[in-house]
Amino acid sequence: MENQHFLLITCPFQGHLNPMLQLAKNLRQAGAARVTFATTVHGLTQIKTFPSLDGLYYASFSDGFDDGIKHTTNSQDMLSELKRAGSQTLTELIMTFSKNCHPVSFLIYTLILPWAADVARYMSIPSALLYIQSATSLALCHHFFNRHGGVYDLYNSSENKPPSSIQVPGLPPFETEDIPSFLLPNGPHSSLNPVFQHHIQVLEQEPSPWVLLNTFDCLEEEVIVAIGNISPIPIGPLIPFALLDKNHQSDTSCRCDLFEKSTEYIQWLNSKPKRSVIYISFGSIAVLQKNQMEEMLLGLIGTCRPFLWIIRPSDNKDTEFDEMVREKVNKEKGLIVPWCSQMEVLAHESIGCCIMHCGWNSTMESLVAGIPVVGLPQFADQTTNAKMIEEVWRNGVRARVNEVGIVEAEEIRRCLEVVIGSGERGQEIRSNAKKWSGLALDAVKDGGSSHNNLKAFLENVTTSAKMINNVFDGGAENKTRCN
């Protein structure tokens, strides 16, 4: 590992950046000589603070919109420009590293960037996909797009009736409403169909594909085993553990934020009884409709419990409504802040449960913290995660929408009463939440499954690199030597 230079590239979304940063830290701790973390030119300027770690460096590639201004609103055009500009500038970046005596020995890329693997192959550099969603999401993606028996064409054809549900080994059937929206041909995010299809095609082209998963063995064991010939490697949870486990207290956090966080919420949380506070956050992208926010407010007030609600400034453009919400919340002993360090909040002893969108990062963070969940999924893989939370891991419930797609106040109150009430189901949910927290911590400890999986992966990378160097004198465009 002493000569290994890992280049990690990701899109500038909160849920993409932090798992990759945590992986960067883990690689350095495992002995990688140099790790470079790269995101888009504009994305790099949006990061508020950069984690400082010896041996960790930062770089950028272009998505074609370096000034941050999108010159088109067409998703397909933006993805095409990302592939064109990204492929060109990633190639130039790798060549620059070689000229500067830091040749890239391994590339790790994440979702929406499947073309990065094509660049790596062209330059004779091995690569791996960091799949930042669940193993279940990957299994469904493989089920749709694999060359042998994939069902995507059935959904996309008027001549064939698509399957009414999909069965993944060891899991309950997945109905259409449970499937990630980016897999459905006529879904709201169908522009991503070709991207995820490209991901699967890239993996199928490799004789021994490397896929790293932000999950851990016992959480999705049967699914991991069942994912075709991809053989994914669980190395998660890729989140900071210092706040939760005394064995990680000396760990430095390796994460970033795209928004300025508030400074008042910890003092407010400190003033609340243990396990009394409801935490509400819908991540960095989802924007709730005004009528959904109204129902949420009524539901929260109806519980007569304190709550911490994250409402980003971009979530609501109605100033009058915003003032009304804040006035009501102040009267009802709640707190609204624009952003927070979520893991810091979830680890606080005053938090009793959370209401969230079920993005994979938030799902993992709540699970690691042992916090029961009320899920209000919005799009992408969030519906899949909500199903797993309610039916498989049983550490929370999924709120049900009405006929116009809104979760009403009474449903919010009902769900909260289930997860934090004194009933039998609530006790089971809280017990399961605690159980999964312990298992997640065990997985990342020295000798744990994820720790051992990452170690074995790096040993394979080192062995493969030595074999390649014995046969070839480096890659066609990556073989500059420094004496």
C-alpha positions in Angstrom: 0.0 0.0 0.0 3.0 2.3 0.4 2.9 3.4 -3.3 -0.9 3.3 -3.8 -2.6 6.5 -4.9 -6.4 6.2 -4.8 -8.4 8.8 -6.8 -12.0 9.1 -5.5 -14.5 11.0 -7.6 -18.1 11.9 -6.8 -21.0 14.2 -7.7 -21.4 17.2 -5.3 -24.5 16.0 -3.5 -24.5 15.7 0.3 -25.4 12.0 0.2 -22.6 11.3 -2.2 -19.8 13.5 -0.7 -19.8 12.2 2.9 -19.7 8.4 2.3 -16.8 9.0 -0.2 -15.0 11.2 2.3 -15.4 8.6 5.0 -14.0 6.0 2.6 -11.1 8.3 1.9 -10.3 8.4 5.6 -10.6 4.6 5.9 -8.2 4.1 3.0 -5.6 6.4 4.6 -6.0 4.6 7.9 -5.5 1.3 6.1 -2.2 2.5 4.8 -2.9 4.0 1.3 0.0 6.4 0.7 -2.1 9.1 -1.0 -5.8 9.6 -1.5 -7.2 12.3 -3.8 -10.9 13.3 -3.4 -12.4 15.0 -6.5 -15.8 16.5 -7.3 -17.0 19.0 -9.9 -15.4 22.4 -10.2 -18.4 24.2 -9.0 -19.2 21.6 -6.4 -15.8 22.0 -4.8 -16.5 25.7 -4.3 -19.8 24.9 -2.4 -18.2 22.8 0.3 -18.1 24.9 3.5 -15.3 23.2 5.3 -12.8 20.6 4.0 -11.7 17.8 6.3 -8.0 18.0 7.0 -6.2 14.7 7.0 -2.6 13.8 6.4 -2.3 12.3 2.9 -5.7 13.5 1.8 -5.8 15.9 -1.2 -8.5 17.6 -3.2 -9.1 18.0 -6.9 -11.8 18.7 -9.4 -13.2 17.7 -12.7 -15.7 19.5 -15.0 -19.4 18.7 -15.4 -19.6 21.3 -18.2 -21.2 23.9 -15.9 -18.1 25.2 -14.0 -19.9 28.5 -13.1 -22.8 26.6 -11.5 -25.2 28.0 -14.1 -27.1 25.3 -15.9 -27.6 26.4 -19.5 -30.3 23.8 -20.0 -33.1 22.3 -17.9 -33.2 19.1 -19.8 -31.9 16.2 -17.7 -30.6 14.2 -20.6 -28.6 17.1 -21.9 -27.1 17.8 -18.5 -26.1 14.1 -18.1 -24.6 14.0 -21.6 -22.6 17.2 -20.9 -21.4 15.6 -17.6 -20.2 12.5 -19.4 -18.5 14.6 -22.2 -16.8 17.1 -20.0 -16.2 14.7 -17.1 -14.5 12.1 -19.3 -12.2 14.7 -20.9 -11.2 16.4 -17.6 -10.8 13.2 -15.6 -8.4 12.0 -18.3 -6.5 15.2 -18.1 -6.4 15.0 -14.3 -5.0 11.5 -14.3 -2.3 12.5 -16.8 -1.4 15.5 -14.7 -1.0 13.3 -11.6 1.4 11.1 -13.6 3.4 14.1 -14.8 3.7 15.3 -11.2 5.0 12.0 -10.0 1.8 10.9 -8.3 0.4 8.3 -10.8 -3.1 7.1 -10.0 -3.0 3.4 -9.1 -6.8 2.9 -8.4 -10.0 4.8 -9.2 -13.1 4.7 -7.1 -16.2 6.4 -8.6 -19.8 6.6 -7.4 -23.3 6.8 -8.8 -24.1 8.8 -11.9 -20.5 8.5 -13.1 -20.3 5.2 -14.9 -18.2 6.7 -17.6 -15.4 7.1 -15.1 -14.9 3.3 -15.3 -14.5 3.6 -19.1 -11.8 6.3 -18.6 -10.0 4.1 -16.1 -10.1 1.1 -18.4 -8.8 3.1 -21.3 -5.9 4.3 -19.1 -5.2 0.8 -17.8 -6.2 1.7 -14.2 -8.3 -0.6 -12.2 -11.5 0.8 -10.8 -14.3 0.1 -8.3 -17.9 1.5 -8.0 -18.8 2.7 -4.5 -22.5 2.0 -4.5 -23.9 4.6 -2.0 -27.3 3.0 -1.8 -28.4 -0.2 -0.2 -27.6 -3.7 -1.4 -31.3 -4.1 -2.0 -31.3 -1.2 -4.4 -28.3 -2.7 -6.2 -30.1 -6.0 -6.4 -33.2 -4.3 -8.0 -31.0 -2.4 -10.4 -29.3 -5.6 -11.5 -32.7 -7.3 -11.8 -33.8 -4.6 -14.2 -30.7 -4.1 -16.3 -28.7 -7.3 -16.4 -28.2 -8.8 -19.9 -29.6 -12.2 -18.9 -33.2 -11.9 -17.8 -33.4 -8.2 -17.0 -37.0 -7.0 -16.8 -36.5 -3.3 -17.9 -37.8 -4.1 -21.5 -41.0 -5.6 -20.1 -41.8 -2.4 -18.2 -40.8 -0.4 -21.3 -42.9 -2.3 -23.8 -46.6 -1.9 -24.6 -46.6 -5.5 -26.0 -45.7 -7.1 -22.7 -47.3 -6.8 -19.4 -44.7 -6.0 -16.8 -44.4 -8.1 -13.6 -46.7 -7.0 -10.9 -44.0 -7.4 -8.3 -40.3 -8.3 -8.0 -38.9 -11.0 -5.7 -35.5 -10.5 -4.1 -34.2 -13.6 -2.2 -34.8 -13.3 1.5 -37.1 -10.3 1.2 -40.9 -9.6 0.8 -42.1 -8.9 -2.7 -41.5 -5.4 -4.1 -44.5 -3.8 -5.7 -44.1 -0.9 -8.2 -44.5 1.7 -5.4 -41.5 0.1 -3.6 -39.1 0.2 -6.5 -36.6 3.0 -6.9 -38.1 5.7 -9.1 -35.0 5.9 -11.3 -35.6 2.3 -12.5 -39.1 2.8 -13.8 -39.2 3.7 -17.6 -42.1 6.1 -17.2 -41.3 7.2 -13.7 -40.5 10.8 -12.5 -36.7 10.1 -12.8 -36.7 8.0 -16.0 -33.9 10.2 -17.4 -31.5 8.3 -15.1 -32.5 4.9 -16.6 -29.6 4.9 -19.1 -27.1 5.9 -16.3 -28.0 3.0 -14.1 -28.1 0.7 -17.1 -24.6 1.9 -18.0 -23.5 1.1 -14.4 -24.6 -2.5 -14.8 -23.1 -2.8 -18.2 -19.8 -1.6 -17.0 -19.8 -4.2 -14.2 -20.8 -7.0 -16.6 -17.8 -6.1 -18.9 -15.4 -6.7 -16.1 -14.2 -10.3 -15.5 -13.9 -9.6 -11.7 -15.9 -6.4 -11.0 -15.2 -4.5 -7.8 -18.3 -3.0 -6.1 -18.0 -1.5 -2.6 -21.3 -1.2 -0.6 -22.2 1.3 2.1 -23.9 -1.4 4.2 -22.8 -4.3 6.4 -23.0 -8.0 6.1 -25.7 -9.0 8.6 -28.0 -6.1 7.6 -28.5 -7.3 4.0 -26.7 -10.7 4.0 -29.1 -12.7 1.8 -29.4 -9.9 -0.7 -25.6 -9.4 -1.0 -25.1 -13.1 -1.7 -27.8 -13.1 -4.3 -26.6 -10.2 -6.5 -25.7 -12.1 -9.7 -22.0 -12.3 -10.5 -21.1 -8.8 -9.2 -19.9 -10.1 -5.7 -20.3 -6.7 -3.9 -18.1 -5.9 -0.9 -19.9 -4.4 2.2 -17.6 -1.9 3.9 -20.1 0.3 5.7 -21.6 2.1 7.5 -19.5 4.9 6.0 -20.3 7.4 8.7 -18.4 9.0 11.6 -18.7 6.8 14.7 -16.8 9.0 17.1 -20.0 10.4 18.8 -21.4 6.9 19.4 -18.6 4.6 20.5 -15.8 5.2 23.0 -13.5 3.1 20.9 -13.8 5.7 18.1 -13.5 8.8 20.3 -10.0 9.6 19.0 -11.3 9.5 15.4 -11.5 12.7 13.6 -14.7 13.3 11.7 -14.3 13.3 7.9 -17.4 14.9 6.5 -18.5 18.1 4.9 -21.6 20.3 4.6 -23.0 22.2 1.6 -25.1 24.4 3.9 -24.2 26.6 6.9 -25.3 24.9 10.0 -27.0 26.5 13.0 -25.2 26.9 16.3 -28.2 26.9 18.7 -29.7 23.5 18.5 -27.3 21.6 20.8 -28.0 24.0 23.7 -31.7 23.6 23.0 -31.4 19.8 22.9 -29.4 19.8 26.2 -32.5 21.4 27.8 -34.8 18.5 26.9 -35.4 15.2 28.7 -33.9 12.0 27.4 -35.6 10.4 24.4 -38.2 13.2 24.3 -37.4 15.1 21.1 -38.8 14.4 17.6 -36.2 15.2 14.9 -37.5 16.0 11.4 -35.3 16.3 8.3 -35.8 15.6 4.6 -32.2 15.9 3.5 -30.4 18.3 1.2 -32.6 17.9 -2.0 -36.2 17.0 -1.2 -38.6 20.0 -0.9 -42.0 19.5 0.8 -45.1 21.0 -0.7 -46.7 23.8 1.3 -49.7 21.7 2.2 -47.5 18.9 3.3 -45.6 21.2 5.6 -48.9 22.5 7.0 -49.9 18.9 7.8 -46.5 18.2 9.3 -46.8 21.2 11.6 -50.3 20.2 12.8 -49.2 16.6 13.4 -46.1 17.7 15.4 -48.1 20.2 17.5 -50.7 17.5 18.1 -48.1 15.2 19.8 -47.4 17.7 22.6 -43.7 16.7 22.3 -40.7 19.0 21.6 -39.3 18.8 18.1 -36.3 19.9 16.1 -37.2 20.6 12.5 -34.7 21.2 9.7 -36.1 23.6 7.1 -33.6 24.7 4.6 -34.0 28.3 3.3 -34.8 26.9 -0.2 -37.6 24.7 1.2 -40.2 27.4 1.3 -40.4 30.6 -0.7 -43.6 31.8 1.1 -42.4 34.3 3.6 -45.8 34.7 5.2 -46.2 31.0 5.7 -42.6 30.7 7.0 -43.3 33.3 9.6 -46.5 31.6 10.6 -44.7 28.3 11.0 -42.0 29.8 13.2 -44.5 31.7 15.3 -46.5 28.5 15.9 -43.4 26.5 16.7 -42.1 29.1 19.2 -45.4 28.8 21.0 -45.3 25.0 21.0 -41.7 24.6 22.3 -40.2 23.5 19.0 -37.1 24.7 17.2 -36.6 25.2 13.5 -33.1 25.6 12.1 -31.8 25.7 8.5 -29.2 23.0 8.8 -27.4 20.8 11.4 -24.8 18.1 11.8 -27.2 15.2 11.6 -25.0 12.6 13.2 -24.4 15.0 16.1 -28.2 15.4 16.6 -29.0 11.7 16.3 -26.4 10.8 18.8 -27.8 13.2 21.4 -29.6 11.6 24.3 -32.6 13.8 24.0 -33.6 12.4 20.6 -36.5 9.9 20.8 -37.3 9.3 17.1 -36.9 10.9 13.7 -39.2 11.7 10.8 -37.2 11.5 7.6 -37.2 10.9 3.8 -35.3 7.6 4.1 -32.4 8.6 1.9 -29.7 5.9 2.4 -27.3 8.2 4.3 -30.0 9.2 6.7 -31.3 5.6 7.0 -27.8 4.4 7.9 -27.2 7.3 10.4 -30.5 6.7 12.2 -29.8 2.9 12.3 -26.3 3.4 13.6 -27.6 5.8 16.3 -30.3 3.4 17.3 -33.1 5.9 16.6 -36.6 4.7 15.6 -37.9 6.1 12.3 -41.1 7.4 10.8 -40.5 7.3 7.0 -42.0 9.8 4.5 -40.1 8.7 1.3 -40.1 11.2 -1.6 -38.3 9.7 -4.6 -35.4 7.6 -5.9 -34.5 4.7 -3.6 -36.3 6.2 -0.6 -39.4 4.1 -1.1 -37.3 0.9 -1.1 -35.5 2.0 2.1 -38.8 2.8 3.8 -40.1 -0.7 3.0 -37.0 -2.3 4.5 -37.3 -0.1 7.6 -40.9 -1.2 8.2 -41.0 -4.8 7.0 -37.5 -6.2 7.2 -35.4 -4.4 9.8 -38.5 -3.3 11.8 -36.9 -0.3 13.3 -39.6 2.1 12.2 -42.8 2.6 10.3 -43.7 4.1 6.9 -46.3 6.9 6.9 -49.1 6.4 4.3 -50.2 9.1 1.9 -53.8 10.1 1.1 -55.4 10.0 -2.3 -53.5 13.2 -3.4 -50.1 12.0 -2.1 -50.1 14.0 1.2 -49.4 12.5 4.6 -52.1 14.0 6.8 -51.5 15.3 10.4 -53.5 12.4 11.9 -51.3 9.9 10.1 -48.2 11.6 11.4 -49.5 11.6 14.9 -50.4 7.9 14.6 -47.0 6.9 13.3 -45.2 8.9 16.1 -47.4 7.2 18.7 -46.4 3.8 17.3 -42.6 4.4 17.5 -42.4 6.3 20.7 -45.5 5.1 22.5 -45.7 2.4 25.2 -47.4 -0.2 23.0 -45.9 -3.6 22.1 -45.0 -2.6 18.6 -43.2 0.5 19.7 -41.2 -1.5 22.2 -40.3 -4.0 19.4 -39.2 -1.1 17.1 -37.0 0.5 19.8 -35.5 -2.9 20.6 -34.7 -3.5 17.0 -33.2 0.0 16.6 -30.9 -0.7 19.5 -30.0 -4.1 18.1 -29.0 -2.8 14.7 -27.0 0.0 16.2 -24.9 -2.6 18.1 -24.4 -4.7 15.0 -23.4 -1.7 12.9 -20.8 -0.7 15.5 -19.5 -4.3 15.6 -19.1 -4.3 11.8 -16.6 -1.4 11.6 -14.5 -2.3 14.6 -11.2 -4.0 14.2 -12.0 -7.6 13.3 -15.6 -6.7 12.3 -17.1 -7.8 9.0 -16.8 -4.4 7.2 -13.3 -3.8 8.6 -12.2 -7.3 7.4 -13.9 -6.8 4.0 -12.1 -3.5 3.3 -8.8 -5.1 4.4 -9.3 -8.0 2.1 -10.2 -5.7 -0.8 -7.0 -3.7 -0.3 -4.9 -6.8 -0.2 -6.5 -7.9 -3.5 -5.8 -4.5 -5.0 -2.2 -4.6 -4.0 -1.8 -8.2 -5.3 -3.4 -7.3 -8.6 -1.2 -4.1 -9.0 1.9 -6.2 -8.5 0.8 -8.7 -11.1 0.1 -6.0 -13.6 3.4 -4.3 -13.0 5.2 -7.6 -13.6 3.5 -7.9 -17.0 3.2 -4.3 -18.2 5.2 -1.1 -17.5 2.1 0.8 -16.3 -0.8 2.1 -18.2 -0.7 3.6 -21.7 -1.3 7.1 -20.4 -0.3 6.6 -16.8 3.2 5.3 -16.8 5.3 8.3 -16.1 8.1 7.3 -13.7 9.9 9.6 -11.2 13.4 8.7 -10.2 
